[in-house]
Amino acid sequence: MKPISVGIIGSQFQADCHAASIAMVRSEMQVVAVASPTGNHAASFAHRHRIPEYHMDYRDLLADAAIEAVTITAPNSLHCEMTLAAAAAGKHVICEKPLCVTLNEADTMIDACKRHGVLLMYAEELLFTPKYLKAKQMADSGAFGKVHLIKQSEKHFGPHSEWFWDVDRSGGGALLDLGCHGIAFAHWFLNKPKLRSVVSHLGTYVHGSKTQADDEAVTVLEFDGGCFALIENSWARRGGMDDRVEIYGEGGLTIANLLMGNALTTYSEYGVGYAVEKAPTTTGWTYPVFEEAWNYGFPQEMQHFARCIRGLEVCQTTGEDGRLVLEAVYAAYASAGMGRRVQFPFTPTQPLPIAEWLSRREA
Ligand SMILES: NC(=O)c1ccc[n+]([C@@H]2O[C@H](COP(=O)([O-])OP(=O)(O)OC[C@H]3O[C@@H](n4cnc5c(N)ncnc54)[C@H](O)[C@@H]3O)[C@@H](O)[C@H]2O)c1
């Protein structure tokens, strides 16, 4: 199979992750261009990752006929316009989470990709995380009997870029930014049952001086078929990134701590350089991870998307999945705003997910 030629839109945190991950599956996918509007970021990114072309305007990247697909690693509020432009240019789209900011945007993106005959692939790496895949394989083989509870949590001390804290650009706080992983994970793990209801508690406990966004979120999702998920997210958790899963059935359980469970228990007076995403220090006791991208599943995710484009695999994580996650996030914000459980389907009343909470909280 000829490698899929990809252009990356964006040149910072997640763009680096995509470029490094695609390099690990280079026989199936290769990055041929990058686009980013700021300073010489695109040029230095291209230099760092040995990418032949770079552009300041992503529309110039889309004009390149050699490019078959794009990955979108720009701020959330730009995912929709970029997807529409890419689809119109005949490019398959790999879009970072969250799919976009509103359900109208999600519908427009899904429709545009269908009309233009391109795939809309929703980049949710937890479906490819080897440790979590092992948990699903055991569950599917009956190891735990009927699974009735999934717990997933993802936490850190807050995002690295300003735009995340600005709810008009991000659409929400920890619940949207990190909860979208847990919601997608639980839905997939349970083989995609219908959502029944959601109840969520949110608060801004630590970062109130710089954002309106929630920095703590606890969400309970109920699914058809007698199972539920507890999703915990935080932008107020010290000590670097934390990502873990617990699965419970009547016949057993499994517990997976993705980062500290895959790390070396380490003590250093001098520091170890890099321990884990968003860890501010590496002196004293730390838990340095290894093969971080692979253990998260990013290269495997890109390999899957390459095979989907070539028609060799059926996409496991689509625009429709991203839309379902966003609907759940909207409903969770509404639940926190109303202080009660919310049923699905949920029709938004506000132009941004977090406004379902803020508008009621402030009322
Ligand atoms: N899957 C994951 O685990 C994961 C992790 C981090 C981020 N993300 C997602 O990836 C996306 C990007 O996040 P990030 O952490 O890389 O943010 P970032 O702030 O580090 O990078 C954003 C990039 O977008 C670029 N950009 C802004 N406007 C643009 C435009 N008009 N055209 C082209 N590029 C533009 C910026 O120049 C920058 O390079 C977000 O949607 C985020 O939620 C996903």
The ligand as a MOL file (V3000), in Angstrom:
LIG
                    3D

  0  0  0     0  0            999 V3000
M  V30 BEGIN CTAB
M  V30 COUNTS 44 48 0 0 0
M  V30 BEGIN ATOM
M  V30 1 N -6.1590 13.6860 21.5510 0
M  V30 2 C -5.5500 14.3110 22.5160 0
M  V30 3 O -5.1710 13.7020 23.5160 0
M  V30 4 C -5.2770 15.7650 22.3960 0
M  V30 5 C -4.2500 16.3490 23.1400 0
M  V30 6 C -4.0300 17.7240 23.0030 0
M  V30 7 C -4.8460 18.4820 22.1720 0
M  V30 8 N -5.8500 17.8750 21.4710 0 CHG=1
M  V30 9 C -6.7280 18.6780 20.5930 0
M  V30 10 O -5.9520 19.1500 19.5050 0
M  V30 11 C -6.3590 20.4730 19.1410 0
M  V30 12 C -5.1390 21.3890 19.2280 0
M  V30 13 O -4.6880 21.4250 20.5680 0
M  V30 14 P -3.1690 21.7470 20.9090 0
M  V30 15 O -2.9580 21.2800 22.2890 0
M  V30 16 O -2.2730 21.2820 19.8220 0 CHG=-1
M  V30 17 O -3.2120 23.3470 20.8860 0
M  V30 18 P -1.9730 24.3090 20.6580 0
M  V30 19 O -2.4180 25.6460 21.1520 0
M  V30 20 O -0.7460 23.7000 21.2150 0
M  V30 21 O -1.8290 24.3680 19.0850 0
M  V30 22 C -2.8330 24.9210 18.2700 0
M  V30 23 C -2.2630 25.1230 16.8920 0
M  V30 24 O -3.3030 25.5960 16.0220 0
M  V30 25 C -2.7260 26.5930 15.2030 0
M  V30 26 N -3.7220 27.4510 14.6090 0
M  V30 27 C -4.4470 28.4330 15.1910 0
M  V30 28 N -5.1950 29.0480 14.2520 0
M  V30 29 C -4.9440 28.4320 13.0770 0
M  V30 30 C -5.3750 28.6320 11.7500 0
M  V30 31 N -6.2720 29.5860 11.4480 0
M  V30 32 N -4.8650 27.8380 10.7810 0
M  V30 33 C -3.9870 26.8660 11.0750 0
M  V30 34 N -3.5230 26.6420 12.3140 0
M  V30 35 C -4.0020 27.4120 13.3100 0
M  V30 36 C -1.7980 27.3410 16.1410 0
M  V30 37 O -0.8830 28.1470 15.4040 0
M  V30 38 C -1.1250 26.1560 16.8350 0
M  V30 39 O -0.0920 25.6690 16.0430 0
M  V30 40 C -7.4840 20.8400 20.1000 0
M  V30 41 O -8.7110 20.6210 19.4930 0
M  V30 42 C -7.2800 19.9090 21.2750 0
M  V30 43 O -8.4760 19.6170 21.9630 0
M  V30 44 C -6.0640 16.5430 21.5630 0
M  V30 END ATOM
M  V30 BEGIN BOND
M  V30 1 1 1 2
M  V30 2 2 2 3
M  V30 3 1 2 4
M  V30 4 1 4 5
M  V30 5 2 4 44
M  V30 6 2 5 6
M  V30 7 1 6 7
M  V30 8 2 7 8
M  V30 9 1 8 9
M  V30 10 1 8 44
M  V30 11 1 9 10
M  V30 12 1 9 42
M  V30 13 1 10 11
M  V30 14 1 11 12
M  V30 15 1 11 40
M  V30 16 1 12 13
M  V30 17 1 13 14
M  V30 18 2 14 15
M  V30 19 1 14 16
M  V30 20 1 14 17
M  V30 21 1 17 18
M  V30 22 2 18 19
M  V30 23 1 18 20
M  V30 24 1 18 21
M  V30 25 1 21 22
M  V30 26 1 22 23
M  V30 27 1 23 24
M  V30 28 1 23 38
M  V30 29 1 24 25
M  V30 30 1 25 26
M  V30 31 1 25 36
M  V30 32 1 26 27
M  V30 33 1 26 35
M  V30 34 2 27 28
M  V30 35 1 28 29
M  V30 36 1 29 30
M  V30 37 2 29 35
M  V30 38 1 30 31
M  V30 39 2 30 32
M  V30 40 1 32 33
M  V30 41 2 33 34
M  V30 42 1 34 35
M  V30 43 1 36 37
M  V30 44 1 36 38
M  V30 45 1 38 39
M  V30 46 1 40 41
M  V30 47 1 40 42
M  V30 48 1 42 43
M  V30 END BOND
M  V30 END CTAB
M  END
